[in-house]
Amino acid sequence: MAAGPKGGWKRWLGARLTGRRALVEWGLVAVLSALLVGWMALTPVADGADNLVYDALMRAEAGPADEDIVIIAIDDRSLEALGQWPWPRDLHARLIDRLTQAQAGPVAYDVLFTEASPQDGALAAALARNGNVRLPVVLDAPGLNGAAFREDAPAPGLTEAAAGLGHVNLTVDDDGVVRRLPLYLQAGDRTWPHLILPLAAAKGAAPAPPAPHDGGDLFAASPEALIYRGPPGAFRTLSFADVLSGETPAAFLKDKLVLVGATAPGLGDRYATPATPHGELRPGVEVQAALLQTLIEGGGPRGLSPGWVLTLSLLPLGLLVAGFLVLRPAANMALGAGLIVVTLIAAATAFLAGGLWLPPSAAVAGLALAYPLWSWRRLAAASAYMQSEVEAFERDGVRLTGRAQGGDVVARQVDALRAAVRQVRDLERFISDALRSLPDATVVADPHARIILSNDRAEALFGDRLRDDADLPLLFQSLGEPAWRRFLDPEGDPGDITTPDGRILKAAAALLTDAEGQPVGHIVRFADMTRFRAAERQRAEALQLLSHDMRAPQVSILTLLDGPAPRLDPMVERRIADYARQTLDLAEGYVQLARAESQPYRSELLDLGQIAMDAADILWPQASKKGVRILTPDGEEEFLVQGDPALLRRLTTNLLDNALKYGPAGGAIQVSLTGAEEDGRPVCVLGVSDQGPGLSEEAARRLFQPFGHGGADHRGAGLGLAFVRTVAERHGGTIRHQPGSPGATFILTLPRITEEE
């Protein structure tokens, strides 16, 4: 009963703190959402999403094309009739004369004449007769030889004959779509108006030139948003060939605003625009016509200043954030969805009815972030509250059993929480049982090295030292090892620990991390290596016995037999000497096999062909005595392997010695060395073939086992091929026997080191 008031006081204080925490989190949600809105409204990060809305509204605004604008198209039909591009300039002169005869209005001739031509005189004369034709200029930045820009103007003579010049530079947005064109290009005190401006001036729609631009770099001034009326081909378009031949009535051209330019796909002057959403491209001359109609109609959609964009984007966010404090969750969700819809409708209405472009993405993103962020924090607060209540019940000794029966959301959440707690408890029990079943003493420590879990073997090893405040330094000190941190390095090998009572332990640790990869502690295992180390010492002593204590008497026997002492019967001497040599071979073979199985290898980059020749040189005296030739590869190609040179040399020597033993006198031993692939990796294949009697099926089965013999006469100790198999396998290779006719072949395969490695 004493715990009740204390727990109630804590819950009351927690409720007060929760209310303040909610206000702090509400402020953080508002600030974070506002920062997102400001970032998207004042930087180009949202341009991609805004452009999608802009293009959709532009398609919705499509209306009829201005009938006073006429395009004379250099189309496929004209190319077929007049020949391939570029055409002689007298054709352009003739077209201009046709326009003069038809009393056409001002002409924007969107064809570049940058290089001089013998026909420039005729073209200049036609331009002079008309007096109302403008020619294009293209400016590229940067220019040649370090210049800020390059101006490609008409050839000399044409500039003076034309009514004026204008730039036809297009600006393409990052997504490759043409939405705006600069009405002027500036560099210092020079200004180039757009080619279309004089045609718009004829309708009283040319804007005033901008103020001079400081600096010598090319600057695009007065960008104008374009209005596209319909898909490509919406403007009245006449074929160049029809106008030139006189087939087009003069009434179609009289007093019209004429644009001459390429529309044939093969000429390449085509661009993506907002009104062509399905990949269809619009000819550049139609883009210029769209600019002309936009200027005649009073200009395209006007953008707001960054300050206004930010203010209007924050307005719906402010309404939603205010609703968080007074509305229920369902109402807040409806308010957020409604504000998104209202924002999009407002942007569309301002664009279509007022000619104002208000980018909606920043406002929508702020709304899309604020509601789930606030909902998450409220859900987290509710979860924390339920968790605190469950803990309070447990402190009060109340055991929660069964599942909630009601369909209430809170009841289901409490039931889910209860199931989660039960699952965590079961998982803890599973981990504890698994830890206790480990065969070695094992402890789990937290990031501060305090022991939080241990198994029975650890308790038997450390006894009372595994108390509630035990830590890793205390445990290692009890084993006589104060430098405990070096045992926590999973990459190092700190060696064994010898305890004061003589036991030998091997400590190994593994780092424990959480779901985010952050360290949360260590699991440390203490393996009792006392018996294993004793067995290792016994093995070393056995090797010492074989390598020295057993070999020394046999060497003494052979020395006495070769000395000047009174001789025994020759048959007896030969038998004693054979038995002594067999004993020496047995001891040597066993020692080498044991070392090959247990000792660490010294790894070097070796040429297997050179190893084979070295082995042949070692056995040359025995082979010469028997009249046997050892045929080795020519050594022109390197067969590189990674391995222990002494062991690989002895392996090859054993193979050759085996062939020498069982091969006939006067015969030959063939050593082959080739490259191959096994399982997708390069390997070296060394073959040793003899001309001996071969092996029976029974002998082949036990050939590579210790004390297995290859022939009926049991020559040798039977350990040489077991040594070969051991060394080959520890080098990642294989050894196998291949029957011959006659004789036998042993095939050694080792991983090959290539130049790339």
Helices and strands as residue ranges (DSSP letters): H 3-42, G 44-46, H 47-60, E 69-74, H 76-82, H 89-101, E 107-109, H 120-130, E 133-140, G 144-146, E 150-152, H 158-161, E 164-167, E 180-187, E 190-193, H 197-201, E 219-225, E 236-239, H 240-245, G 250-252, E 257-262, G 265-267, E 270-271, E 282-283, H 284-296, E 302-303, H 306-326, H 329-354, E 356-357, H 361-395, H 409-436, E 441-445, E 451-454, H 456-462, G 463-465, H 472-478, G 485-488, E 496-498, E 504-513, E 519-528, H 530-544, I 545-549, H 551-562, H 570-598, E 604-607, H 608-618, H 620-626, E 629-631, E 640-643, H 645-662, E 668-678, E 681-689, H 697-701, H 720-730, E 734-739, E 744-751
